[in-house]
Amino acid sequence: MANKEFIEKEGVVLEALPGGKFIIKLEDGTEVTGYLSGKMRKHRIWILPGDKVRLEFSEYDPNNCRITYRYK
């Protein structure tokens, strides 16, 4: 069975890229690329530059992440 553990972090969206990707600055100052999770696409939740978001990282790739929540 696959291990479904993810590392959760928070960050701020800096820029929206084509194809539903975003450049996000983490709390520790690093910049990563992220994409919307399936539920956020399904419910058409908009992400704009300046939004604070919660992210999930895989154990294997620290440069790509999935956006799972947008704080209000």
PDB file with SEQRES, HELIX, SHEET and CRYST1 records, atoms N, CA, C and O in Angstrom:
SEQRES   1 A   72  MET ALA ASN LYS GLU PHE ILE GLU LYS GLU GLY VAL VAL          
SEQRES   2 A   72  LEU GLU ALA LEU PRO GLY GLY LYS PHE ILE ILE LYS LEU          
SEQRES   3 A   72  GLU ASP GLY THR GLU VAL THR GLY TYR LEU SER GLY LYS          
SEQRES   4 A   72  MET ARG LYS HIS ARG ILE TRP ILE LEU PRO GLY ASP LYS          
SEQRES   5 A   72  VAL ARG LEU GLU PHE SER GLU TYR ASP PRO ASN ASN CYS          
SEQRES   6 A   72  ARG ILE THR TYR ARG TYR LYS                                  
HELIX    1 AA1 GLY A   38  LYS A   42  1                                   5    
SHEET    1 AA1 6 ILE A   7  LEU A  17  0                                        
SHEET    2 AA1 6 LYS A  21  LEU A  26 -1                                        
SHEET    3 AA1 6 GLU A  31  LEU A  36 -1                                        
SHEET    4 AA1 6 ASN A  64  ARG A  70  1                                        
SHEET    5 AA1 6 LYS A  52  PHE A  57 -1                                        
SHEET    6 AA1 6 ILE A   7  LEU A  17 -1                                        
CRYST1    1.000    1.000    1.000  90.00  90.00  90.00 P 1           1          
ATOM      1  N   MET A   1       0.821  -1.185   0.000  1.00  0.00           N  
ATOM      2  CA  MET A   1       0.000   0.000   0.000  1.00  0.00           C  
ATOM      3  C   MET A   1       0.864   1.247   0.000  1.00  0.00           C  
ATOM      4  O   MET A   1       1.965   1.256   0.551  1.00  0.00           O  
ATOM      5  N   ALA A   2       0.363   2.282  -0.613  1.00  0.00           N  
ATOM      6  CA  ALA A   2       1.089   3.550  -0.688  1.00  0.00           C  
ATOM      7  C   ALA A   2       0.939   4.317   0.617  1.00  0.00           C  
ATOM      8  O   ALA A   2      -0.103   4.275   1.272  1.00  0.00           O  
ATOM      9  N   ASN A   3       2.001   5.013   0.974  1.00  0.00           N  
ATOM     10  CA  ASN A   3       1.974   5.851   2.157  1.00  0.00           C  
ATOM     11  C   ASN A   3       1.382   7.199   1.770  1.00  0.00           C  
ATOM     12  O   ASN A   3       1.898   7.849   0.861  1.00  0.00           O  
ATOM     13  N   LYS A   4       0.310   7.641   2.435  1.00  0.00           N  
ATOM     14  CA  LYS A   4      -0.393   8.861   2.070  1.00  0.00           C  
ATOM     15  C   LYS A   4      -0.092  10.003   3.022  1.00  0.00           C  
ATOM     16  O   LYS A   4      -0.965  10.832   3.280  1.00  0.00           O  
ATOM     17  N   GLU A   5       1.111  10.067   3.545  1.00  0.00           N  
ATOM     18  CA  GLU A   5       1.456  11.149   4.439  1.00  0.00           C  
ATOM     19  C   GLU A   5       2.049  12.301   3.654  1.00  0.00           C  
ATOM     20  O   GLU A   5       2.918  12.106   2.804  1.00  0.00           O  
ATOM     21  N   PHE A   6       1.571  13.507   3.946  1.00  0.00           N  
ATOM     22  CA  PHE A   6       2.050  14.698   3.287  1.00  0.00           C  
ATOM     23  C   PHE A   6       2.565  15.676   4.328  1.00  0.00           C  
ATOM     24  O   PHE A   6       2.151  15.641   5.487  1.00  0.00           O  
ATOM     25  N   ILE A   7       3.461  16.541   3.912  1.00  0.00           N  
ATOM     26  CA  ILE A   7       3.971  17.598   4.776  1.00  0.00           C  
ATOM     27  C   ILE A   7       3.135  18.835   4.511  1.00  0.00           C  
ATOM     28  O   ILE A   7       3.040  19.280   3.368  1.00  0.00           O  
ATOM     29  N   GLU A   8       2.521  19.403   5.553  1.00  0.00           N  
ATOM     30  CA  GLU A   8       1.676  20.585   5.388  1.00  0.00           C  
ATOM     31  C   GLU A   8       2.434  21.835   5.804  1.00  0.00           C  
ATOM     32  O   GLU A   8       3.095  21.868   6.842  1.00  0.00           O  
ATOM     33  N   LYS A   9       2.322  22.872   4.960  1.00  0.00           N  
ATOM     34  CA  LYS A   9       2.924  24.173   5.232  1.00  0.00           C  
ATOM     35  C   LYS A   9       1.960  25.251   4.772  1.00  0.00           C  
ATOM     36  O   LYS A   9       0.959  24.967   4.113  1.00  0.00           O  
ATOM     37  N   GLU A  10       2.273  26.499   5.128  1.00  0.00           N  
ATOM     38  CA  GLU A  10       1.456  27.621   4.702  1.00  0.00           C  
ATOM     39  C   GLU A  10       2.322  28.609   3.942  1.00  0.00           C  
ATOM     40  O   GLU A  10       3.532  28.689   4.154  1.00  0.00           O  
ATOM     41  N   GLY A  11       1.681  29.364   3.048  1.00  0.00           N  
ATOM     42  CA  GLY A  11       2.411  30.343   2.267  1.00  0.00           C  
ATOM     43  C   GLY A  11       1.480  31.375   1.674  1.00  0.00           C  
ATOM     44  O   GLY A  11       0.268  31.342   1.890  1.00  0.00           O  
ATOM     45  N   VAL A  12       2.066  32.298   0.918  1.00  0.00           N  
ATOM     46  CA  VAL A  12       1.320  33.374   0.260  1.00  0.00           C  
ATOM     47  C   VAL A  12       1.567  33.286  -1.241  1.00  0.00           C  
ATOM     48  O   VAL A  12       2.703  33.118  -1.683  1.00  0.00           O  
ATOM     49  N   VAL A  13       0.497  33.401  -2.016  1.00  0.00           N  
ATOM     50  CA  VAL A  13       0.596  33.321  -3.471  1.00  0.00           C  
ATOM     51  C   VAL A  13       1.221  34.612  -3.997  1.00  0.00           C  
ATOM     52  O   VAL A  13       0.751  35.707  -3.688  1.00  0.00           O  
ATOM     53  N   LEU A  14       2.277  34.476  -4.789  1.00  0.00           N  
ATOM     54  CA  LEU A  14       2.939  35.635  -5.383  1.00  0.00           C  
ATOM     55  C   LEU A  14       2.457  35.917  -6.797  1.00  0.00           C  
ATOM     56  O   LEU A  14       2.248  37.071  -7.172  1.00  0.00           O  
ATOM     57  N   GLU A  15       2.281  34.846  -7.588  1.00  0.00           N  
ATOM     58  CA  GLU A  15       1.969  35.029  -9.001  1.00  0.00           C  
ATOM     59  C   GLU A  15       1.181  33.841  -9.521  1.00  0.00           C  
ATOM     60  O   GLU A  15       1.424  32.703  -9.120  1.00  0.00           O  
ATOM     61  N   ALA A  16       0.235  34.105 -10.413  1.00  0.00           N  
ATOM     62  CA  ALA A  16      -0.526  33.055 -11.079  1.00  0.00           C  
ATOM     63  C   ALA A  16       0.113  32.782 -12.437  1.00  0.00           C  
ATOM     64  O   ALA A  16       0.356  33.708 -13.212  1.00  0.00           O  
ATOM     65  N   LEU A  17       0.382  31.525 -12.719  1.00  0.00           N  
ATOM     66  CA  LEU A  17       0.988  31.107 -13.981  1.00  0.00           C  
ATOM     67  C   LEU A  17      -0.067  30.448 -14.866  1.00  0.00           C  
ATOM     68  O   LEU A  17      -1.117  30.044 -14.366  1.00  0.00           O  
ATOM     69  N   PRO A  18       0.188  30.330 -16.166  1.00  0.00           N  
ATOM     70  CA  PRO A  18      -0.761  29.625 -17.031  1.00  0.00           C  
ATOM     71  C   PRO A  18      -0.868  28.148 -16.646  1.00  0.00           C  
ATOM     72  O   PRO A  18       0.065  27.561 -16.098  1.00  0.00           O  
ATOM     73  N   GLY A  19      -2.011  27.576 -16.943  1.00  0.00           N  
ATOM     74  CA  GLY A  19      -2.215  26.153 -16.692  1.00  0.00           C  
ATOM     75  C   GLY A  19      -2.620  25.838 -15.265  1.00  0.00           C  
ATOM     76  O   GLY A  19      -2.518  24.686 -14.845  1.00  0.00           O  
ATOM     77  N   GLY A  20      -3.076  26.824 -14.506  1.00  0.00           N  
ATOM     78  CA  GLY A  20      -3.528  26.575 -13.146  1.00  0.00           C  
ATOM     79  C   GLY A  20      -2.413  26.373 -12.143  1.00  0.00           C  
ATOM     80  O   GLY A  20      -2.616  25.726 -11.116  1.00  0.00           O  
ATOM     81  N   LYS A  21      -1.243  26.914 -12.421  1.00  0.00           N  
ATOM     82  CA  LYS A  21      -0.126  26.808 -11.478  1.00  0.00           C  
ATOM     83  C   LYS A  21       0.138  28.168 -10.849  1.00  0.00           C  
ATOM     84  O   LYS A  21      -0.261  29.203 -11.383  1.00  0.00           O  
ATOM     85  N   PHE A  22       0.813  28.151  -9.712  1.00  0.00           N  
ATOM     86  CA  PHE A  22       1.062  29.364  -8.955  1.00  0.00           C  
ATOM     87  C   PHE A  22       2.474  29.346  -8.389  1.00  0.00           C  
ATOM     88  O   PHE A  22       3.029  28.281  -8.118  1.00  0.00           O  
ATOM     89  N   ILE A  23       3.051  30.527  -8.211  1.00  0.00           N  
ATOM     90  CA  ILE A  23       4.307  30.664  -7.478  1.00  0.00           C  
ATOM     91  C   ILE A  23       3.935  31.099  -6.074  1.00  0.00           C  
ATOM     92  O   ILE A  23       3.213  32.080  -5.892  1.00  0.00           O  
ATOM     93  N   ILE A  24       4.430  30.365  -5.074  1.00  0.00           N  
ATOM     94  CA  ILE A  24       4.041  30.572  -3.685  1.00  0.00           C  
ATOM     95  C   ILE A  24       5.287  30.785  -2.843  1.00  0.00           C  
ATOM     96  O   ILE A  24       6.278  30.071  -2.993  1.00  0.00           O  
ATOM     97  N   LYS A  25       5.233  31.771  -1.957  1.00  0.00           N  
ATOM     98  CA  LYS A  25       6.333  32.023  -1.023  1.00  0.00           C  
ATOM     99  C   LYS A  25       5.957  31.436   0.326  1.00  0.00           C  
ATOM    100  O   LYS A  25       4.932  31.798   0.903  1.00  0.00           O  
ATOM    101  N   LEU A  26       6.786  30.529   0.827  1.00  0.00           N  
ATOM    102  CA  LEU A  26       6.530  29.880   2.105  1.00  0.00           C  
ATOM    103  C   LEU A  26       6.928  30.789   3.259  1.00  0.00           C  
ATOM    104  O   LEU A  26       7.553  31.830   3.056  1.00  0.00           O  
ATOM    105  N   GLU A  27       6.562  30.386   4.472  1.00  0.00           N  
ATOM    106  CA  GLU A  27       6.872  31.175   5.657  1.00  0.00           C  
ATOM    107  C   GLU A  27       8.370  31.295   5.892  1.00  0.00           C  
ATOM    108  O   GLU A  27       8.834  32.289   6.450  1.00  0.00           O  
ATOM    109  N   ASP A  28       9.131  30.286   5.470  1.00  0.00           N  
ATOM    110  CA  ASP A  28      10.583  30.326   5.672  1.00  0.00           C  
ATOM    111  C   ASP A  28      11.315  31.084   4.561  1.00  0.00           C  
ATOM    112  O   ASP A  28      12.542  31.177   4.595  1.00  0.00           O  
ATOM    113  N   GLY A  29      10.591  31.626   3.579  1.00  0.00           N  
ATOM    114  CA  GLY A  29      11.190  32.465   2.553  1.00  0.00           C  
ATOM    115  C   GLY A  29      11.464  31.789   1.223  1.00  0.00           C  
ATOM    116  O   GLY A  29      11.828  32.471   0.266  1.00  0.00           O  
ATOM    117  N   THR A  30      11.306  30.483   1.123  1.00  0.00           N  
ATOM    118  CA  THR A  30      11.548  29.794  -0.146  1.00  0.00           C  
ATOM    119  C   THR A  30      10.339  29.927  -1.061  1.00  0.00           C  
ATOM    120  O   THR A  30       9.207  30.073  -0.600  1.00  0.00           O  
ATOM    121  N   GLU A  31      10.598  29.875  -2.366  1.00  0.00           N  
ATOM    122  CA  GLU A  31       9.528  29.953  -3.357  1.00  0.00           C  
ATOM    123  C   GLU A  31       9.367  28.608  -4.042  1.00  0.00           C  
ATOM    124  O   GLU A  31      10.348  27.988  -4.452  1.00  0.00           O  
ATOM    125  N   VAL A  32       8.118  28.160  -4.165  1.00  0.00           N  
ATOM    126  CA  VAL A  32       7.800  26.882  -4.791  1.00  0.00           C  
ATOM    127  C   VAL A  32       6.668  27.091  -5.792  1.00  0.00           C  
ATOM    128  O   VAL A  32       5.993  28.121  -5.774  1.00  0.00           O  
ATOM    129  N   THR A  33       6.468  26.103  -6.666  1.00  0.00           N  
ATOM    130  CA  THR A  33       5.321  26.128  -7.570  1.00  0.00           C  
ATOM    131  C   THR A  33       4.247  25.201  -7.007  1.00  0.00           C  
ATOM    132  O   THR A  33       4.549  24.167  -6.411  1.00  0.00           O  
ATOM    133  N   GLY A  34       3.007  25.586  -7.205  1.00  0.00           N  
ATOM    134  CA  GLY A  34       1.901  24.782  -6.692  1.00  0.00           C  
ATOM    135  C   GLY A  34       0.756  24.732  -7.685  1.00  0.00           C  
ATOM    136  O   GLY A  34       0.670  25.546  -8.605  1.00  0.00           O  
ATOM    137  N   TYR A  35      -0.119  23.762  -7.480  1.00  0.00           N  
ATOM    138  CA  TYR A  35      -1.296  23.619  -8.323  1.00  0.00           C  
ATOM    139  C   TYR A  35      -2.507  23.376  -7.436  1.00  0.00           C  
ATOM    140  O   TYR A  35      -2.361  22.984  -6.279  1.00  0.00           O  
ATOM    141  N   LEU A  36      -3.694  23.605  -7.970  1.00  0.00           N  
ATOM    142  CA  LEU A  36      -4.922  23.438  -7.201  1.00  0.00           C  
ATOM    143  C   LEU A  36      -5.278  21.969  -7.039  1.00  0.00           C  
ATOM    144  O   LEU A  36      -5.070  21.166  -7.949  1.00  0.00           O  
ATOM    145  N   SER A  37      -5.812  21.625  -5.883  1.00  0.00           N  
ATOM    146  CA  SER A  37      -6.293  20.267  -5.678  1.00  0.00           C  
ATOM    147  C   SER A  37      -7.596  20.081  -6.455  1.00  0.00           C  
ATOM    148  O   SER A  37      -8.216  21.054  -6.886  1.00  0.00           O  
ATOM    149  N   GLY A  38      -7.996  18.845  -6.626  1.00  0.00           N  
ATOM    150  CA  GLY A  38      -9.184  18.535  -7.409  1.00  0.00           C  
ATOM    151  C   GLY A  38     -10.466  19.103  -6.839  1.00  0.00           C  
ATOM    152  O   GLY A  38     -11.328  19.550  -7.596  1.00  0.00           O  
ATOM    153  N   LYS A  39     -10.616  19.099  -5.510  1.00  0.00           N  
ATOM    154  CA  LYS A  39     -11.837  19.632  -4.900  1.00  0.00           C  
ATOM    155  C   LYS A  39     -11.934  21.147  -5.081  1.00  0.00           C  
ATOM    156  O   LYS A  39     -13.028  21.691  -5.232  1.00  0.00           O  
ATOM    157  N   MET A  40     -10.787  21.822  -5.066  1.00  0.00           N  
ATOM    158  CA  MET A  40     -10.817  23.271  -5.267  1.00  0.00           C  
ATOM    159  C   MET A  40     -11.186  23.609  -6.707  1.00  0.00           C  
ATOM    160  O   MET A  40     -11.880  24.594  -6.957  1.00  0.00           O  
ATOM    161  N   ARG A  41     -10.724  22.796  -7.652  1.00  0.00           N  
ATOM    162  CA  ARG A  41     -11.134  22.992  -9.051  1.00  0.00           C  
ATOM    163  C   ARG A  41     -12.620  22.689  -9.221  1.00  0.00           C  
ATOM    164  O   ARG A  41     -13.335  23.414  -9.912  1.00  0.00           O  
ATOM    165  N   LYS A  42     -13.074  21.621  -8.590  1.00  0.00           N  
ATOM    166  CA  LYS A  42     -14.474  21.204  -8.710  1.00  0.00           C  
ATOM    167  C   LYS A  42     -15.422  22.285  -8.208  1.00  0.00           C  
ATOM    168  O   LYS A  42     -16.451  22.549  -8.831  1.00  0.00           O  
ATOM    169  N   HIS A  43     -15.083  22.908  -7.094  1.00  0.00           N  
ATOM    170  CA  HIS A  43     -15.942  23.927  -6.497  1.00  0.00           C  
ATOM    171  C   HIS A  43     -15.596  25.335  -6.953  1.00  0.00           C  
ATOM    172  O   HIS A  43     -16.133  26.310  -6.428  1.00  0.00           O  
ATOM    173  N   ARG A  44     -14.697  25.446  -7.931  1.00  0.00           N  
ATOM    174  CA  ARG A  44     -14.320  26.706  -8.575  1.00  0.00           C  
ATOM    175  C   ARG A  44     -13.892  27.768  -7.576  1.00  0.00           C  
ATOM    176  O   ARG A  44     -14.395  28.891  -7.598  1.00  0.00           O  
ATOM    177  N   ILE A  45     -12.972  27.412  -6.709  1.00  0.00           N  
ATOM    178  CA  ILE A  45     -12.421  28.356  -5.742  1.00  0.00           C  
ATOM    179  C   ILE A  45     -11.284  29.118  -6.417  1.00  0.00           C  
ATOM    180  O   ILE A  45     -10.338  28.516  -6.926  1.00  0.00           O  
ATOM    181  N   TRP A  46     -11.384  30.424  -6.417  1.00  0.00           N  
ATOM    182  CA  TRP A  46     -10.397  31.274  -7.072  1.00  0.00           C  
ATOM    183  C   TRP A  46      -9.235  31.549  -6.148  1.00  0.00           C  
ATOM    184  O   TRP A  46      -9.416  31.782  -4.953  1.00  0.00           O  
ATOM    185  N   ILE A  47      -8.047  31.521  -6.703  1.00  0.00           N  
ATOM    186  CA  ILE A  47      -6.830  31.875  -5.971  1.00  0.00           C  
ATOM    187  C   ILE A  47      -6.222  33.079  -6.680  1.00  0.00           C  
ATOM    188  O   ILE A  47      -5.980  33.039  -7.886  1.00  0.00           O  
ATOM    189  N   LEU A  48      -5.976  34.150  -5.928  1.00  0.00           N  
ATOM    190  CA  LEU A  48      -5.404  35.365  -6.483  1.00  0.00           C  
ATOM    191  C   LEU A  48      -4.092  35.686  -5.781  1.00  0.00           C  
ATOM    192  O   LEU A  48      -3.877  35.247  -4.651  1.00  0.00           O  
ATOM    193  N   PRO A  49      -3.212  36.445  -6.430  1.00  0.00           N  
ATOM    194  CA  PRO A  49      -1.975  36.853  -5.746  1.00  0.00           C  
ATOM    195  C   PRO A  49      -2.278  37.598  -4.451  1.00  0.00           C  
ATOM    196  O   PRO A  49      -3.140  38.476  -4.411  1.00  0.00           O  
ATOM    197  N   GLY A  50      -1.562  37.238  -3.407  1.00  0.00           N  
ATOM    198  CA  GLY A  50      -1.783  37.827  -2.092  1.00  0.00           C  
ATOM    199  C   GLY A  50      -2.592  36.947  -1.152  1.00  0.00           C  
ATOM    200  O   GLY A  50      -2.654  37.226   0.046  1.00  0.00           O  
ATOM    201  N   ASP A  51      -3.214  35.891  -1.665  1.00  0.00           N  
ATOM    202  CA  ASP A  51      -3.997  34.979  -0.821  1.00  0.00           C  
ATOM    203  C   ASP A  51      -3.079  34.100   0.015  1.00  0.00           C  
ATOM    204  O   ASP A  51      -2.037  33.648  -0.460  1.00  0.00           O  
ATOM    205  N   LYS A  52      -3.474  33.861   1.268  1.00  0.00           N  
ATOM    206  CA  LYS A  52      -2.751  32.930   2.126  1.00  0.00           C  
ATOM    207  C   LYS A  52      -3.367  31.547   1.927  1.00  0.00           C  
ATOM    208  O   LYS A  52      -4.588  31.394   1.965  1.00  0.00           O  
ATOM    209  N   VAL A  53      -2.517  30.544   1.716  1.00  0.00           N  
ATOM    210  CA  VAL A  53      -2.997  29.204   1.391  1.00  0.00           C  
ATOM    211  C   VAL A  53      -2.277  28.151   2.229  1.00  0.00           C  
ATOM    212  O   VAL A  53      -1.175  28.374   2.730  1.00  0.00           O  
ATOM    213  N   ARG A  54      -2.934  26.992   2.368  1.00  0.00           N  
ATOM    214  CA  ARG A  54      -2.322  25.821   3.004  1.00  0.00           C  
ATOM    215  C   ARG A  54      -1.895  24.867   1.898  1.00  0.00           C  
ATOM    216  O   ARG A  54      -2.622  24.667   0.925  1.00  0.00           O  
ATOM    217  N   LEU A  55      -0.709  24.279   2.052  1.00  0.00           N  
ATOM    218  CA  LEU A  55      -0.108  23.455   1.011  1.00  0.00           C  
ATOM    219  C   LEU A  55       0.211  22.065   1.529  1.00  0.00           C  
ATOM    220  O   LEU A  55       0.440  21.869   2.722  1.00  0.00           O  
ATOM    221  N   GLU A  56       0.225  21.107   0.620  1.00  0.00           N  
ATOM    222  CA  GLU A  56       0.672  19.741   0.925  1.00  0.00           C  
ATOM    223  C   GLU A  56       1.849  19.408   0.025  1.00  0.00           C  
ATOM    224  O   GLU A  56       1.777  19.574  -1.193  1.00  0.00           O  
ATOM    225  N   PHE A  57       2.926  18.940   0.627  1.00  0.00           N  
ATOM    226  CA  PHE A  57       4.122  18.536  -0.093  1.00  0.00           C  
ATOM    227  C   PHE A  57       4.279  17.029  -0.004  1.00  0.00           C  
ATOM    228  O   PHE A  57       3.973  16.424   1.024  1.00  0.00           O  
ATOM    229  N   SER A  58       4.755  16.429  -1.077  1.00  0.00           N  
ATOM    230  CA  SER A  58       5.141  15.030  -1.067  1.00  0.00           C  
ATOM    231  C   SER A  58       6.493  14.909  -0.377  1.00  0.00           C  
ATOM    232  O   SER A  58       7.261  15.869  -0.327  1.00  0.00           O  
ATOM    233  N   GLU A  59       6.777  13.733   0.149  1.00  0.00           N  
ATOM    234  CA  GLU A  59       8.070  13.504   0.787  1.00  0.00           C  
ATOM    235  C   GLU A  59       9.204  13.534  -0.235  1.00  0.00           C  
ATOM    236  O   GLU A  59      10.357  13.774   0.124  1.00  0.00           O  
ATOM    237  N   TYR A  60       8.882  13.292  -1.502  1.00  0.00           N  
ATOM    238  CA  TYR A  60       9.900  13.087  -2.513  1.00  0.00           C  
ATOM    239  C   TYR A  60      10.253  14.336  -3.315  1.00  0.00           C  
ATOM    240  O   TYR A  60      11.358  14.427  -3.850  1.00  0.00           O  
ATOM    241  N   ASP A  61       9.336  15.300  -3.409  1.00  0.00           N  
ATOM    242  CA  ASP A  61       9.580  16.489  -4.224  1.00  0.00           C  
ATOM    243  C   ASP A  61       9.269  17.753  -3.425  1.00  0.00           C  
ATOM    244  O   ASP A  61       8.101  18.117  -3.293  1.00  0.00           O  
ATOM    245  N   PRO A  62      10.283  18.427  -2.891  1.00  0.00           N  
ATOM    246  CA  PRO A  62      10.033  19.624  -2.071  1.00  0.00           C  
ATOM    247  C   PRO A  62       9.781  20.893  -2.883  1.00  0.00           C  
ATOM    248  O   PRO A  62       9.533  21.944  -2.293  1.00  0.00           O  
ATOM    249  N   ASN A  63       9.835  20.831  -4.221  1.00  0.00           N  
ATOM    250  CA  ASN A  63       9.664  22.030  -5.034  1.00  0.00           C  
ATOM    251  C   ASN A  63       8.252  22.181  -5.602  1.00  0.00           C  
ATOM    252  O   ASN A  63       7.881  23.270  -6.039  1.00  0.00           O  
ATOM    253  N   ASN A  64       7.470  21.118  -5.601  1.00  0.00           N  
ATOM    254  CA  ASN A  64       6.098  21.166  -6.091  1.00  0.00           C  
ATOM    255  C   ASN A  64       5.145  20.848  -4.957  1.00  0.00           C  
ATOM    256  O   ASN A  64       5.447  20.027  -4.090  1.00  0.00           O  
ATOM    257  N   CYS A  65       3.985  21.504  -4.966  1.00  0.00           N  
ATOM    258  CA  CYS A  65       3.026  21.280  -3.894  1.00  0.00           C  
ATOM    259  C   CYS A  65       1.600  21.373  -4.446  1.00  0.00           C  
ATOM    260  O   CYS A  65       1.374  21.798  -5.579  1.00  0.00           O  
ATOM    261  N   ARG A  66       0.657  20.963  -3.610  1.00  0.00           N  
ATOM    262  CA  ARG A  66      -0.756  21.011  -3.943  1.00  0.00           C  
ATOM    263  C   ARG A  66      -1.431  21.994  -2.994  1.00  0.00           C  
ATOM    264  O   ARG A  66      -1.240  21.902  -1.781  1.00  0.00           O  
ATOM    265  N   ILE A  67      -2.213  22.927  -3.517  1.00  0.00           N  
ATOM    266  CA  ILE A  67      -2.944  23.894  -2.703  1.00  0.00           C  
ATOM    267  C   ILE A  67      -4.235  23.219  -2.257  1.00  0.00           C  
ATOM    268  O   ILE A  67      -5.040  22.794  -3.085  1.00  0.00           O  
ATOM    269  N   THR A  68      -4.429  23.123  -0.932  1.00  0.00           N  
ATOM    270  CA  THR A  68      -5.599  22.419  -0.417  1.00  0.00           C  
ATOM    271  C   THR A  68      -6.611  23.325   0.260  1.00  0.00           C  
ATOM    272  O   THR A  68      -7.754  22.917   0.462  1.00  0.00           O  
ATOM    273  N   TYR A  69      -6.215  24.572   0.624  1.00  0.00           N  
ATOM    274  CA  TYR A  69      -7.151  25.447   1.329  1.00  0.00           C  
ATOM    275  C   TYR A  69      -6.733  26.892   1.137  1.00  0.00           C  
ATOM    276  O   TYR A  69      -5.543  27.204   1.134  1.00  0.00           O  
ATOM    277  N   ARG A  70      -7.725  27.786   0.976  1.00  0.00           N  
ATOM    278  CA  ARG A  70      -7.477  29.221   0.889  1.00  0.00           C  
ATOM    279  C   ARG A  70      -8.083  29.874   2.120  1.00  0.00           C  
ATOM    280  O   ARG A  70      -9.283  29.761   2.371  1.00  0.00           O  
ATOM    281  N   TYR A  71      -7.241  30.560   2.887  1.00  0.00           N  
ATOM    282  CA  TYR A  71      -7.732  31.249   4.082  1.00  0.00           C  
ATOM    283  C   TYR A  71      -8.479  32.509   3.682  1.00  0.00           C  
ATOM    284  O   TYR A  71      -8.156  33.144   2.678  1.00  0.00           O  
ATOM    285  N   LYS A  72      -9.484  32.866   4.477  1.00  0.00           N  
ATOM    286  CA  LYS A  72     -10.318  34.046   4.170  1.00  0.00           C  
ATOM    287  C   LYS A  72      -9.784  35.295   4.802  1.00  0.00           C  
ATOM    288  O   LYS A  72     -10.368  36.367   4.641  1.00  0.00           O  
TER     289      LYS A  72                                                      
END                                                                             
